[in-house]
Each structure stands twice: as structure tokens, then as C-alpha cells.
Amino acid sequence: MSGTALIFDEEMTRYKLLWVDPVCKLEVPERLTVCNTALHEEGLAQRCVSVPVRQATDSEILLVHSEEYLEAVKKTPYMSLEELQTFTQQYGDVYFHPNIYHCAKLAIGATLQLVDSVMGGTVRNGMALVRPPGHHSQRSAANGFCVFNNVAIAAQYAKKRYDVKRVLIVDWDIHHGQGVQFAFEDDPSVLYFSWHRYEHQGFWPNLRESDYDNVGKEKGAGFNVNVPWNKVGMENSDYLSVFFHVLLPIAYEFSPDMVFVCAGFDSAIGDPEGHMCATPDIYAHLTHLLMSLAGGKLCAVLEGGYNLTSLAQSMCQTVQALLGDPAPRTSELNGPCESTLESIQCVRSAHKSFWTCLQHTAALPVSEYSTKRPEGEEVEEDVTWMKAPARLAPPVHTCVVFPSDVAVPDRCVSLPPAPAPEVLQRIRDNFCKDLEKEESLTTLCGVIALLDKMSKQEIRNGLALVTDVTVATQCAVQHARMFLTNRLLVVSLGDTEIPAHVTEDGKSLVVQIGGPGPEMQTSESHVSVRLRKGCTDVAGLMLAVLGLLLPLAYEYDPGLVVLVRGAGCELGVAAWQQIISLLQGLAQGHILTLLQEDQREDLGATAACLLGDAAPSLGPLGTPLLEDVEVMEALRQRLQTRWGLLKTAVASGEEAAKEGRE
């Protein structure tokens, strides 16, 4: 299953505000047209699978809304202007138009067509470019520009028609999608996550139910996750921190069968509603991280977004990620601000009794965070930002270096053994004493050739099957540091020996995750995580990947990733593919993956994931071992003074003083 659906119909632009309303004037038809135009101008729409829209049926609308409300909206096409104004006044921050009922049915129908395309296997994922938006609409009320709740209806539809057991809804719009929350707050089969501008209930929709401690009701307790933004001006670091330390750990433990995104881009820089500073390219990374869940079955549906420039750019970044293009490099990630840390700490504390991944989280902050109101913190509306550079897609996706007796996986390109004389001599001088066969020497030359082709943008990533993975790693690291990049990330699973001098000059970051053994020295640039059961304990492994590896890797922003699976590393195929998938958001997808010869049986799965195939779901994760959690928390505490993205809580007075001294 591959491909990305794009669903759009110009008919949904054919309604607008017919009277003066300073609140509703933001919701204009151009919101759709600028997105559609940008997708065509960037050549993205042409690469997507075009899916026609249809109108939703009454029975589909009634999956979420009351019959009385539906019948009332049905009358709006026949109302006069004065009657429409009167009808509108019974709801909040919304407007009606003679054509809006028709467009609202098309918006739902487009979203359901996307569900059918993804669940039917026509495509892997997709974007529904719709209007009116939906996530504020409630059972018997229009609200916040929304008439019917597109995503809530689609989630119920997926559960009913396709027997989907667990649905994740990620709402990154800047406003709280209270309509989605209310629809599923007692339903444990739907995990609803929302971050939203809140300012301690001072921002619309000004609901107490939008705060961090509203976790759901009855059987749904723990399945409603609200992350309030209590300040404006949040940046890329703040958004990624919430993903790494709140959303992703819970989502992996929940293990959804399908993911919906309420894709509101009013959370992007320049938006007059959000006043945030996250740049459009961050949505490529957020989308990429979510694509590792649910076997890649992801349906994104447009919600808000009122700065037409950042809206169009954010839309393009999201669709490019859905298409599998390399994510742009991240830069200047330096950790979340204190307000974000307060929110993260509050959310993790409120949910620690529901999710094993959070059970050892810090208690609530001591400060009177719930009563403080920010003052004078508005961000200027005329902010400017650089458009993200074009995302490079090398002509060859995945290139392999295998022994002659190993078949090349489908869609991969084999690199012919033609080592340069100077490379051959350097390898002989440095590594010959460790090599038993001439073929091993040729393989090492192939590893270096893969690195060189990545640096020249001739290939995106590479895979090599080597005789001695330790020697191959040392050879690759030496070459990369000497000739290719000053920001090298080495990720080692198992006990591959990485020489200490690799990180001495600050040009490399090494993260090792392995089994029990002698304690290895951990520094800011060489992090070793020892798990009691090694990589076989998937719950502990993923906690280390999400909570330690990814925050370190994203803040470091490598130009190249070397991923090593050490000899004898017992790791399930699904977990291995998940790690490959998550790491491809870094270094524009430039990953060199090294496997030992005794791991031949995993070559096909490795190549498939490097090629962009969806990683399989891990299933609901169990409870990580207590001693592993303690090891990781100790590491986080030691390293967070250098790596801001590792922080999950507000520093106490004593800790803050210690950090100041350091």
C-alpha cells in the first residue's frame, strides 16, 4: 500500500460571510484556494492520488450530531439574509450562508472518502482540503466556524464500517477542539490529543474543560490529553518537546489502528489567531513522526489557519511528508520554554496513573501555575520568516552493498565494487589487520562509496551487510568525520564498540542502546543506555528511543546518521523498522545502516523501511522494567543541562541554582 490521496473540490469555496462580523471575517474562501494553488505550484498535487468528493448522508452526520440539529441546518439554504443572521446568533463564533449546508456535507464526504481510500488500501495516507472546518462543532451546535464535526464523524465511521478498534486523533490546531473532546470523552477506543492556546482559560473557547487535568470520563479516563499553551510565541522546540514527552509515548502505548490529524495551521508563525512562532517546516516533522504509527494509516483534515502565506507553506510541508519526501533539517532547537515545561509536567502528572510510560513522571509543579495570567506577551503580527529551502530528493532512494551471494531487494540499487585506489589503501593501512577476506575489504570500500554518494545527493540512504560490524562502523565514522560532515550521529543497538576518540572534538554524537554489561562512561556526546533485557524489551526500548534518542538527535541536528545493529543484538523486526522509520526524519533522510552478516534474514524488512514503506505497528506496549526507567531518568537528569529537549519538568530552585553554577 503506497500513495497519498489529496481531496479537494472548488465547490467548498463557494460560501462566505455576508455581513460584518470582526470575529468571523478570518474564515474566507481563499483559505482553500491558496492551499490548492501552492500544492500545484510545488508539484505536489500532481504526485498525489486525486479522489473525488461526495456528499455525506444523513445517517453519517447522525453518527455524531442530533437529528434536531441536522434538521435545523437543513433549512438554512432557504433562509433570507435576516433569517440566517438570526439563526447564527444562537451559536458561537460561526456564520451561515445559503450554500454552507451543501459545503459542510461535502467536507464530511471528502473526509469519509479519505477514510475509504486509506482503509481500502488504495493509498497509504492523505489530506482532505475541506471547508467548513469541524473540530469545534458539537452534537447540537455549530461553533467556531464549524458546522459539522468532520473528524469526529470520520472516526465513528471508521469504527463502524471498518471495525477499527483504536483511533488516535491529533489536534494541532491552535484552538481546543472541544467538539471532538466532547464526542469521545467517555470512549476508551479513541485517544484524543490536543494542544491549544489556553492562557489559563483566557483564550477562546475559554473552557475549563480545555485544561490539562481534563483527562476524560468513566471508561474514557486517560484517553483525553490536553496540553495548554499558557503563553504565546511557542517555537519548534516547544512543539517537538510535547511530541517526544507526551504524545508519542502515550500513542505508542495506545497503539492506534488509524490516525487522524485535525490539521489546523493557525498554530504556525504569523497567524493572527495563534501568535505562535513555529515555522511551517515543523509540520513536516510532526507528520513524519505520526506516520510511524498505525502502519502509516494517517488521514489529515484541514481545520484552521488564517495567515494565507504560512497556511499554504504549512500545507505543502505536511503533504510533502505524507508523500515521503525527506524532511528539512531542523536548526536552533534548544529546548522548551519554562511555560511549556510547566504544561508538560502538568499533563504527564495528570496522566501518570493511566499510562505506564508516565508512571514515574514528576509531580505537579509547586508554583501557583493555575492562577497566573501572562501580561503583555503578544507577538507582533507582522513577523517574517524564511521559507524552508527546497527539499532534496536524490535520484536513487536506497543503495545497497551486499556480498555477491546475497540478492538485492526489490526497488534497491546495488553499488558495484569499484573502490578508488586511495580509499583502498587507507582502509588497508587502518583496518587490514582486522580483515580476513579480500571481500571484506571490498565491502568496506562500498560502505565509504555509499557515504560519498549521500554527500553528493546521488542517493538518499544506504544499507550494507558487513563481515564485522564494529570494523565497518569505525571505518564509516572515520571517513564521515574526515571528509563529509561536522555533525555525525551514530546510533548503535547492541554492544558495538565505538572508540572514545570519536566524540572528543564535538563533531559526533553517539547513542548506544544495549543490554546489561559493564557501565560505560556517559558524556554529553556519548550516551549509553543499558537495558536489563537489552533490545528485546520493546516497552523499555521505545521509552529510550522516544524519550532519549529522538530528543538528543533532533537537538543535535546531524548531517548524517549511521545506524548500527550490533552482532547478536536480539531485536524484533517490527521494533527495528520503527527505529529506522523514526530516524529518517533526520539529516534529510541520509542514513547509512550497517548489519552483520548473521542478520541476513532482516535485510528485506530493513530495505523496505529505508525505501519508505510503513513500519508495522508494535501493538499495545507493556510496562517497562522499573530499573530501566530509573536508568533512563538518571541519564535525563545528567544530560538535560546540555540538551534542552530532554527536559520534562520545571527545575526546582535548587536544580536551577545548580544549572546556573554549571
C-alpha positions as CSV (number, residue, x, y, z in Angstrom):
1,M,0.0,0.0,0.0
2,S,1.5,3.3,-1.1
3,G,0.5,6.7,-2.3
4,T,-1.1,9.8,-0.9
5,A,-4.6,11.0,-1.5
6,L,-5.5,14.6,-2.0
7,I,-9.2,15.5,-1.8
8,F,-10.4,19.0,-2.9
9,D,-13.4,20.4,-4.6
10,E,-13.7,24.1,-5.5
11,E,-17.4,23.9,-4.5
12,M,-16.3,24.3,-0.9
13,T,-15.0,27.8,-1.6
14,R,-18.5,28.9,-2.6
15,Y,-19.7,30.5,0.6
16,K,-18.5,33.5,2.6
17,L,-19.6,35.9,5.3
18,L,-22.4,38.1,4.1
19,W,-22.5,40.6,6.9
20,V,-20.0,42.5,9.1
21,D,-18.5,40.3,11.9
22,P,-15.0,41.1,13.1
23,V,-14.6,37.5,14.5
24,C,-15.8,35.6,11.5
25,K,-14.1,37.7,8.9
26,L,-11.0,35.5,9.1
27,E,-12.7,32.4,7.7
28,V,-12.6,33.1,3.9
29,P,-12.7,31.0,0.7
30,E,-9.1,31.9,-0.1
31,R,-8.0,29.6,2.7
32,L,-8.7,26.7,0.4
33,T,-7.6,28.3,-2.9
34,V,-4.2,29.4,-1.6
35,C,-3.5,25.8,-0.4
36,N,-4.6,24.2,-3.6
37,T,-2.6,26.7,-5.7
38,A,0.5,26.2,-3.6
39,L,0.2,22.4,-3.8
40,H,0.0,22.6,-7.6
41,E,2.8,25.2,-7.9
42,E,5.1,23.0,-5.9
43,G,4.3,20.0,-8.0
44,L,2.8,18.1,-5.0
45,A,-0.8,17.9,-6.1
46,Q,0.3,16.2,-9.3
47,R,2.1,13.5,-7.3
48,C,-1.0,12.7,-5.2
49,V,-3.9,10.4,-6.0
50,S,-6.9,12.6,-6.7
51,V,-10.0,11.4,-5.0
52,P,-13.4,12.9,-5.8
53,V,-15.6,14.3,-3.1
54,R,-19.2,13.2,-2.3
55,Q,-21.9,14.5,-0.1
56,A,-22.4,12.9,3.3
57,T,-25.6,11.1,4.0
58,D,-27.9,11.9,6.9
59,S,-27.0,8.7,8.6
60,E,-23.4,9.6,8.5
61,I,-24.0,13.0,10.0
62,L,-26.1,11.4,12.7
63,L,-23.1,9.3,13.9
64,V,-22.1,12.4,15.9
65,H,-24.9,15.0,15.6
66,S,-28.5,15.1,16.8
67,E,-31.4,14.8,14.5
68,E,-32.9,18.1,15.7
69,Y,-29.7,20.0,14.9
70,L,-29.4,18.4,11.4
71,E,-33.0,19.3,10.6
72,A,-32.4,22.8,11.7
73,V,-29.3,23.2,9.5
74,K,-31.1,21.7,6.5
75,K,-33.4,24.8,6.5
76,T,-30.5,27.3,6.0
77,P,-30.4,27.1,2.2
78,Y,-33.9,28.6,2.1
79,M,-33.4,31.4,4.6
80,S,-33.2,35.1,3.9
81,L,-30.2,37.1,5.0
82,E,-32.0,38.3,8.0
83,E,-33.1,34.8,8.9
84,L,-29.6,33.5,8.5
85,Q,-28.3,36.2,10.9
86,T,-30.9,35.3,13.5
87,F,-30.2,31.6,13.1
88,T,-26.5,32.2,13.6
89,Q,-26.9,34.2,16.8
90,Q,-27.9,31.1,18.8
91,Y,-24.4,29.7,18.2
92,G,-20.9,31.0,19.0
93,D,-18.4,32.5,16.6
94,V,-19.8,31.0,13.4
95,Y,-21.8,32.2,10.4
96,F,-24.2,30.6,8.0
97,H,-24.7,31.1,4.2
98,P,-27.3,29.6,1.8
99,N,-24.6,27.2,0.4
100,I,-22.9,26.3,3.7
101,Y,-25.0,23.2,4.4
102,H,-24.1,21.8,1.0
103,C,-20.4,22.6,1.5
104,A,-20.5,21.1,5.0
105,K,-21.9,17.8,3.6
106,L,-19.1,17.9,1.0
107,A,-16.5,18.5,3.8
108,I,-17.7,15.4,5.6
109,G,-18.0,13.4,2.4
110,A,-14.4,14.3,1.4
111,T,-13.1,13.2,4.8
112,L,-15.0,9.9,4.5
113,Q,-13.7,9.4,1.0
114,L,-10.2,9.7,2.5
115,V,-11.0,7.1,5.1
116,D,-12.3,4.7,2.4
117,S,-9.2,5.3,0.3
118,V,-6.8,4.6,3.2
119,M,-8.7,1.7,4.8
120,G,-9.5,0.2,1.4
121,G,-5.7,0.1,0.6
122,T,-5.9,2.5,-2.4
123,V,-3.5,4.8,-0.7
124,R,-1.4,4.8,2.5
125,N,-2.4,8.2,3.7
126,G,-3.9,11.5,2.6
127,M,-5.0,15.1,3.1
128,A,-8.6,16.3,2.9
129,L,-8.6,20.0,1.9
130,V,-12.0,21.0,3.2
131,R,-14.2,23.8,4.4
132,P,-16.0,24.5,6.7
133,P,-13.7,23.1,9.4
134,G,-15.2,20.8,12.0
135,H,-13.4,20.2,15.3
136,H,-15.4,22.8,17.3
137,S,-18.9,21.6,16.2
138,Q,-20.8,19.7,18.9
139,R,-23.7,17.3,19.0
140,S,-26.4,20.0,18.7
141,A,-24.4,23.2,18.0
142,A,-22.3,24.9,15.4
143,N,-19.3,26.7,16.8
144,G,-16.0,28.3,15.9
145,F,-16.6,28.4,12.1
146,C,-17.6,24.7,12.2
147,V,-21.0,23.3,11.2
148,F,-20.5,19.5,11.4
149,N,-17.6,17.7,13.1
150,N,-15.7,16.2,10.1
151,V,-13.1,14.2,12.0
152,A,-15.4,13.0,14.8
153,I,-17.8,11.7,12.2
154,A,-14.9,10.1,10.3
155,A,-13.6,8.4,13.4
156,Q,-17.1,6.9,14.2
157,Y,-17.4,5.9,10.5
158,A,-14.0,4.1,10.6
159,K,-15.0,2.2,13.7
160,K,-18.4,1.2,12.3
161,R,-17.6,0.4,8.7
162,Y,-14.0,-1.0,9.1
163,D,-14.2,-2.3,12.6
164,V,-11.2,-0.1,13.6
165,K,-10.6,-0.8,17.3
166,R,-8.4,2.1,18.3
167,V,-8.3,5.6,16.8
168,L,-5.8,8.4,17.6
169,I,-6.9,11.9,16.9
170,V,-4.1,14.5,17.0
171,D,-5.4,18.1,17.0
172,W,-2.5,20.6,16.4
173,D,-4.9,23.5,15.6
174,I,-4.2,26.5,18.0
175,H,-7.8,26.3,19.3
176,H,-9.1,23.5,21.5
177,G,-11.3,21.1,19.5
178,Q,-13.9,20.8,22.3
179,G,-16.4,19.2,19.9
180,V,-14.1,16.3,19.3
181,Q,-13.3,16.0,23.0
182,F,-17.0,16.0,24.0
183,A,-17.8,13.4,21.4
184,F,-15.3,10.9,22.8
185,E,-14.6,11.8,26.4
186,D,-16.1,8.6,27.7
187,D,-14.8,6.4,24.9
188,P,-11.6,4.4,25.5
189,S,-11.3,3.4,21.8
190,V,-10.5,7.0,20.8
191,L,-7.4,8.7,22.1
192,Y,-7.8,12.5,21.6
193,F,-4.8,14.7,21.9
194,S,-5.0,18.5,21.6
195,W,-2.5,21.3,22.2
196,H,-4.1,24.7,22.2
197,R,-3.6,28.3,23.2
198,Y,-5.3,28.5,26.6
199,E,-3.6,31.1,28.8
200,H,-5.3,29.7,31.9
201,Q,-8.7,29.9,30.3
202,G,-8.1,33.4,29.0
203,F,-8.3,32.3,25.3
204,W,-11.2,31.1,23.2
205,P,-13.2,28.9,23.7
206,N,-12.4,29.8,27.4
207,L,-13.4,26.4,28.7
208,R,-12.4,24.9,32.0
209,E,-12.6,21.6,30.2
210,S,-9.6,22.5,28.0
211,D,-7.1,22.4,30.8
212,Y,-4.5,19.6,31.4
213,D,-6.5,17.9,34.2
214,N,-9.5,17.2,32.0
215,V,-8.5,13.6,31.2
216,G,-11.8,12.1,30.1
217,K,-14.7,10.5,31.9
218,E,-15.6,7.0,33.2
219,K,-14.1,4.4,30.8
220,G,-12.6,7.1,28.8
221,A,-10.5,8.4,31.7
222,G,-6.9,8.8,30.4
223,F,-7.9,8.9,26.8
224,N,-8.3,12.7,26.6
225,V,-4.9,14.6,26.6
226,N,-5.0,18.4,26.7
227,V,-1.7,20.4,26.5
228,P,-2.5,24.0,27.2
229,W,-0.2,26.8,25.8
230,N,-0.3,29.4,28.6
231,K,1.9,31.8,26.7
232,V,2.2,32.8,23.1
233,G,5.3,32.8,20.9
234,M,5.9,29.0,21.2
235,E,8.6,27.7,18.9
236,N,9.6,24.5,17.1
237,S,11.4,23.2,20.3
238,D,8.2,23.6,22.3
239,Y,6.1,21.6,19.7
240,L,8.7,18.8,19.4
241,S,9.1,18.6,23.2
242,V,5.4,17.9,23.6
243,F,5.5,15.2,20.9
244,F,8.6,13.5,22.4
245,H,7.5,13.6,26.1
246,V,3.7,13.5,26.0
247,L,2.0,12.4,22.7
248,L,4.4,9.8,21.3
249,P,4.9,7.8,24.4
250,I,1.2,7.6,25.1
251,A,0.4,7.0,21.4
252,Y,2.8,4.1,21.2
253,E,1.4,2.5,24.3
254,F,-2.1,3.0,23.0
255,S,-1.1,1.5,19.6
256,P,-3.8,3.0,17.3
257,D,-5.1,1.2,14.2
258,M,-5.7,4.6,12.5
259,V,-4.5,8.2,13.0
260,F,-6.5,11.4,12.2
261,V,-4.9,14.8,12.3
262,C,-7.1,17.9,12.9
263,A,-4.6,19.9,10.8
264,G,-5.1,23.4,11.8
265,F,-2.3,25.7,10.7
266,D,-3.2,28.6,12.9
267,S,-0.6,27.2,15.2
268,A,2.1,28.3,12.7
269,I,4.1,31.6,12.7
270,G,2.3,34.7,11.6
271,D,-1.2,33.6,12.3
272,P,-3.4,36.4,13.7
273,E,-5.2,33.9,16.0
274,G,-2.3,31.8,17.3
275,H,0.5,34.4,17.8
276,M,3.0,31.4,17.8
277,C,6.5,31.3,16.2
278,A,6.7,27.7,15.0
279,T,7.8,27.7,11.4
280,P,5.9,25.8,8.6
281,D,8.7,23.2,8.2
282,I,7.9,21.8,11.7
283,Y,4.8,20.3,10.3
284,A,6.9,18.0,8.1
285,H,8.5,16.6,11.2
286,L,5.3,16.3,13.2
287,T,3.7,14.5,10.2
288,H,6.7,12.2,9.8
289,L,6.7,11.2,13.4
290,L,2.9,10.3,13.3
291,M,3.4,8.3,10.1
292,S,5.3,5.6,12.1
293,L,2.0,4.8,13.9
294,A,-0.9,2.6,12.8
295,G,1.1,1.1,9.9
296,G,1.2,4.6,8.3
297,K,-2.6,4.9,8.0
298,L,-3.0,8.6,8.5
299,C,-5.8,10.9,7.5
300,A,-5.1,14.7,7.8
301,V,-8.1,17.0,7.6
302,L,-7.8,20.8,7.3
303,E,-9.1,22.8,10.2
304,G,-7.9,26.4,10.9
305,G,-5.2,28.6,9.5
306,Y,-5.7,32.3,8.8
307,N,-2.4,33.7,7.6
308,L,-2.6,32.7,4.0
309,T,1.2,32.6,3.5
310,S,2.0,30.4,6.4
311,L,-1.1,28.3,5.9
312,A,-0.1,27.5,2.3
313,Q,3.5,26.7,3.3
314,S,2.5,24.5,6.2
315,M,0.1,22.6,4.0
316,C,2.9,21.9,1.5
317,Q,5.2,20.8,4.2
318,T,2.6,18.4,5.5
319,V,1.7,16.9,2.1
320,Q,5.4,16.5,1.2
321,A,5.9,14.5,4.4
322,L,2.9,12.3,3.5
323,L,4.4,11.7,0.1
324,G,7.6,10.5,1.8
325,D,9.9,13.4,0.8
326,P,13.0,13.9,3.0
327,A,12.1,16.2,6.0
328,P,14.0,19.5,6.1
329,R,16.9,20.0,8.5
330,T,15.9,21.3,11.9
331,S,18.0,24.1,13.4
332,E,18.3,26.1,16.5
333,L,16.4,23.7,18.6
334,N,17.4,24.5,22.2
335,G,14.6,23.1,24.4
336,P,11.2,24.2,25.5
337,C,10.5,27.4,27.4
338,E,9.5,27.3,31.1
339,S,5.8,27.7,30.4
340,T,5.9,24.7,28.1
341,L,7.8,22.7,30.7
342,E,5.1,23.5,33.2
343,S,2.4,22.3,30.8
344,I,4.4,19.1,30.0
345,Q,4.9,18.4,33.7
346,C,1.3,19.0,34.5
347,V,0.0,16.8,31.7
348,R,2.4,13.9,32.5
349,S,1.5,14.1,36.1
350,A,-2.3,14.1,35.4
351,H,-1.9,11.1,33.2
352,K,0.7,9.1,35.1
353,S,-1.9,6.8,36.7
354,F,-3.3,5.9,33.2
355,W,-0.2,5.2,31.2
356,T,2.8,3.0,32.2
357,C,5.2,5.2,30.2
358,L,4.4,8.1,32.5
359,Q,4.2,6.3,35.9
360,H,7.5,7.7,37.1
361,T,6.9,11.3,36.0
362,A,7.5,14.2,38.3
363,A,4.7,15.6,40.5
364,L,2.9,18.8,39.7
365,P,4.9,22.0,39.8
366,V,4.9,23.7,43.2
367,S,4.3,27.2,41.9
368,E,0.8,28.6,41.6
369,Y,0.8,27.9,37.9
370,S,-3.0,27.6,37.6
371,T,-3.8,31.1,38.8
372,K,-1.1,33.1,36.9
373,R,-2.0,35.1,33.9
374,P,0.5,36.3,31.3
375,E,0.6,40.0,30.7
376,G,1.8,41.9,27.6
377,E,3.1,38.8,25.8
378,E,1.5,39.3,22.4
379,V,3.7,38.5,19.4
380,E,3.7,41.1,16.6
381,E,1.5,40.1,13.7
382,D,3.9,41.4,11.1
383,V,6.6,38.7,11.9
384,T,8.6,37.4,9.0
385,W,10.3,34.1,8.4
386,M,12.3,32.3,5.8
387,K,10.6,29.9,3.5
388,A,12.0,26.4,4.0
389,P,14.5,25.5,1.3
390,A,13.5,23.0,-1.4
391,R,13.6,19.5,-0.1
392,L,16.1,17.5,-2.0
393,A,15.0,14.1,-3.3
394,P,18.1,12.2,-4.7
395,P,17.5,10.2,-7.9
396,V,18.2,6.9,-6.1
397,H,16.4,6.2,-2.9
398,T,18.2,3.3,-1.4
399,C,21.5,1.8,-2.5
400,V,23.0,-1.4,-1.1
401,V,26.4,-3.1,-0.6
402,F,26.0,-6.8,-0.3
403,P,28.2,-9.9,-0.7
404,S,27.9,-11.5,-4.2
405,D,25.7,-14.3,-2.9
406,V,23.0,-12.1,-1.5
407,A,20.1,-11.0,-3.6
408,V,19.4,-7.3,-4.0
409,P,15.9,-6.4,-2.6
410,D,13.3,-5.0,-5.0
411,R,13.5,-1.3,-5.7
412,C,17.1,-1.0,-4.3
413,V,20.1,-0.3,-6.4
414,S,23.3,-2.3,-5.9
415,L,26.5,-0.4,-5.7
416,P,29.2,-2.1,-7.9
417,P,32.5,-2.8,-6.2
418,A,34.9,-0.3,-7.8
419,P,36.9,1.2,-4.9
420,A,39.1,4.2,-5.5
421,P,42.9,3.3,-5.1
422,E,43.4,5.9,-2.4
423,V,40.4,4.7,-0.4
424,L,41.5,1.1,-0.7
425,Q,45.0,2.0,0.6
426,R,43.6,3.9,3.5
427,I,41.4,1.1,4.5
428,R,44.3,-1.4,4.2
429,D,46.5,0.9,6.4
430,N,43.9,1.4,9.1
431,F,41.9,-1.8,9.1
432,C,43.7,-4.5,7.2
433,K,44.9,-6.3,10.3
434,D,41.3,-6.9,11.3
435,L,40.2,-8.3,7.9
436,E,40.4,-12.0,7.0
437,K,39.0,-11.9,3.4
438,E,39.5,-9.6,0.4
439,E,35.7,-9.5,0.1
440,S,35.6,-7.8,3.5
441,L,37.9,-5.1,2.2
442,T,35.8,-4.6,-0.9
443,T,32.7,-4.3,1.3
444,L,34.3,-1.5,3.4
445,C,35.2,0.3,0.2
446,G,31.5,0.0,-0.7
447,V,30.5,1.5,2.7
448,I,32.6,4.6,2.0
449,A,31.2,4.8,-1.5
450,L,27.7,4.9,0.0
451,L,28.7,7.7,2.2
452,D,30.2,9.7,-0.6
453,K,27.1,9.3,-2.8
454,M,24.9,10.5,0.0
455,S,27.1,13.6,0.5
456,K,26.7,14.3,-3.3
457,Q,22.9,13.9,-3.1
458,E,23.1,10.9,-5.5
459,I,21.3,8.6,-3.1
460,R,19.1,9.2,-0.1
461,N,20.3,6.3,2.1
462,G,22.4,3.1,2.1
463,L,22.4,-0.4,3.5
464,A,25.5,-2.6,3.9
465,L,25.8,-6.2,5.0
466,V,29.3,-6.5,6.5
467,T,31.5,-9.2,8.0
468,D,32.5,-7.2,11.1
469,V,30.0,-4.5,12.0
470,T,32.5,-3.0,14.6
471,V,35.2,-2.5,12.0
472,A,32.7,-1.2,9.4
473,T,31.3,1.3,11.9
474,Q,34.8,2.6,12.8
475,C,35.6,2.8,9.1
476,A,32.4,4.7,8.3
477,V,32.8,7.1,11.2
478,Q,36.4,7.8,10.4
479,H,35.5,8.7,6.8
480,A,32.5,10.8,7.6
481,R,34.3,12.8,10.2
482,M,37.4,13.4,7.9
483,F,35.6,14.2,4.7
484,L,31.8,14.6,4.9
485,T,30.2,16.3,7.8
486,N,30.9,18.0,11.1
487,R,27.6,16.7,12.6
488,L,27.6,12.9,12.7
489,L,25.0,10.9,14.7
490,V,25.9,7.3,15.4
491,V,23.1,5.1,16.8
492,S,24.2,1.7,17.9
493,L,21.8,-1.1,19.0
494,G,23.7,-3.8,20.9
495,D,27.3,-3.7,22.0
496,T,29.2,-2.5,19.0
497,E,32.5,-0.8,20.2
498,I,32.6,2.9,19.4
499,P,36.1,4.3,20.1
500,A,36.1,7.0,22.7
501,H,38.0,9.5,20.5
502,V,35.1,9.7,18.1
503,T,33.3,12.3,20.2
504,E,36.3,14.1,21.6
505,D,36.2,17.0,19.1
506,G,32.4,17.6,19.3
507,K,31.8,16.6,15.7
508,S,29.9,13.4,16.6
509,L,27.1,12.3,18.9
510,V,26.9,8.6,19.8
511,V,23.9,7.0,21.3
512,Q,24.1,3.3,22.3
513,I,21.2,1.2,23.5
514,G,22.1,-2.3,24.6
515,G,21.8,-5.0,27.2
516,P,23.3,-5.3,30.7
517,G,27.1,-5.1,31.0
518,P,29.9,-3.1,32.5
519,E,28.8,0.5,33.0
520,M,30.1,2.7,30.1
521,Q,31.1,6.2,30.6
522,T,28.4,8.6,29.5
523,S,29.1,12.2,28.5
524,E,27.2,14.9,26.7
525,S,28.4,13.4,23.3
526,H,28.4,9.7,24.1
527,V,25.2,8.3,25.7
528,S,24.9,4.7,26.7
529,V,21.6,3.2,27.8
530,R,21.9,-0.2,29.4
531,L,18.5,-2.1,29.5
532,R,18.1,-5.1,31.7
533,K,16.7,-7.3,28.8
534,G,18.5,-5.4,26.1
535,C,16.6,-4.5,23.0
536,T,14.2,-7.5,23.4
537,D,12.1,-5.5,25.9
538,V,10.1,-3.4,23.4
539,A,8.5,-1.2,26.1
540,G,11.8,-0.2,27.5
541,L,13.4,0.1,24.1
542,M,10.8,2.5,22.8
543,L,10.9,4.6,26.0
544,A,14.6,5.0,25.4
545,V,14.0,5.9,21.7
546,L,11.2,8.4,22.2
547,G,12.4,10.0,25.5
548,L,16.2,10.0,25.0
549,L,17.3,9.2,21.4
550,L,14.9,11.4,19.5
551,P,15.2,14.5,21.7
552,L,19.0,14.2,21.5
553,A,19.1,13.6,17.8
554,Y,16.7,16.4,16.9
555,E,18.5,19.0,19.0
556,Y,21.9,17.8,17.6
557,D,20.6,18.2,14.0
558,P,23.0,15.8,12.3
559,G,24.1,16.0,8.7
560,L,24.4,12.2,8.5
561,V,23.1,9.2,10.6
562,V,25.0,5.9,10.9
563,L,22.6,3.3,12.3
564,V,24.3,0.1,13.5
565,R,22.8,-3.2,14.6
566,G,25.5,-5.0,16.5
567,A,26.3,-8.6,16.3
568,G,24.0,-10.7,18.4
569,C,21.5,-7.9,19.0
570,E,18.2,-9.6,19.6
571,L,15.6,-7.2,18.3
572,G,12.2,-7.8,16.8
573,V,11.7,-6.9,13.2
574,A,8.8,-4.5,13.9
575,A,10.8,-2.6,16.6
576,W,13.8,-2.4,14.2
577,Q,11.7,-1.0,11.5
578,Q,10.1,1.5,13.8
579,I,13.6,2.9,14.8
580,I,14.6,3.1,11.1
581,S,11.3,5.0,10.3
582,L,11.6,7.5,13.1
583,L,15.3,8.3,12.4
584,Q,14.5,9.1,8.7
585,G,13.2,12.5,9.8
586,L,16.8,13.5,10.5
587,A,19.6,14.5,8.2
588,Q,17.2,14.8,5.2
589,G,16.9,11.0,5.3
590,H,20.6,10.4,4.9
591,I,21.1,7.1,6.9
592,L,23.8,4.5,6.5
593,T,22.5,1.3,8.0
594,L,25.0,-1.4,8.9
595,L,24.1,-5.1,9.6
596,Q,26.3,-8.0,10.5
597,E,26.3,-11.0,8.1
598,D,24.4,-13.2,10.6
599,Q,21.4,-10.8,10.2
600,R,20.6,-11.6,6.6
601,E,17.1,-12.6,7.4
602,D,16.2,-9.0,8.2
603,L,17.7,-7.4,5.0
604,G,14.3,-7.3,3.2
605,A,12.5,-5.6,6.1
606,T,15.4,-3.2,6.6
607,A,15.4,-2.2,2.9
608,A,11.7,-1.8,2.8
609,C,11.7,0.6,5.6
610,L,14.6,2.6,4.2
611,L,12.6,2.8,1.0
612,G,9.8,4.4,2.9
613,D,7.4,1.5,3.4
614,A,5.3,1.9,6.6
615,A,6.7,0.3,9.7
616,P,4.4,-2.2,11.2
617,S,2.6,-1.5,14.4
618,L,4.2,-2.8,17.6
619,G,0.8,-3.5,19.3
620,P,0.0,-2.1,22.7
621,L,3.2,-1.9,24.7
622,G,3.6,-3.4,28.1
623,T,5.2,-2.0,31.2
624,P,8.9,-1.1,31.1
625,L,11.0,-2.5,33.8
626,L,11.3,-0.2,36.8
627,E,15.1,-0.4,36.9
628,D,15.3,0.6,33.2
629,V,13.1,3.6,33.8
630,E,15.3,4.6,36.7
631,V,18.4,4.3,34.5
632,M,16.8,6.5,31.8
633,E,15.6,9.1,34.3
634,A,19.1,9.3,35.8
635,L,20.5,9.8,32.3
636,R,18.0,12.5,31.6
637,Q,18.8,14.4,34.8
638,R,22.5,14.2,34.0
639,L,22.2,15.3,30.4
640,Q,19.4,17.9,30.4
641,T,21.8,20.7,31.4
642,R,23.3,20.4,28.0
643,W,20.4,19.0,26.0
644,G,17.3,21.1,26.5
645,L,14.9,18.8,24.6
646,L,15.4,16.2,27.3
647,K,13.7,18.3,29.9
648,T,10.3,17.2,31.1
649,A,9.7,19.4,34.2
650,V,10.3,22.8,35.6
651,A,13.6,23.0,37.5
652,S,13.2,23.4,41.3
653,G,15.0,26.3,43.0
654,E,17.9,24.0,43.9
655,E,18.2,22.5,40.5
656,A,18.1,25.9,38.8
657,A,20.9,27.1,41.0
658,K,22.9,24.0,40.2
659,E,22.4,24.6,36.5
660,G,23.5,28.2,36.9
661,R,26.7,27.1,38.6
662,E,27.4,24.6,35.8
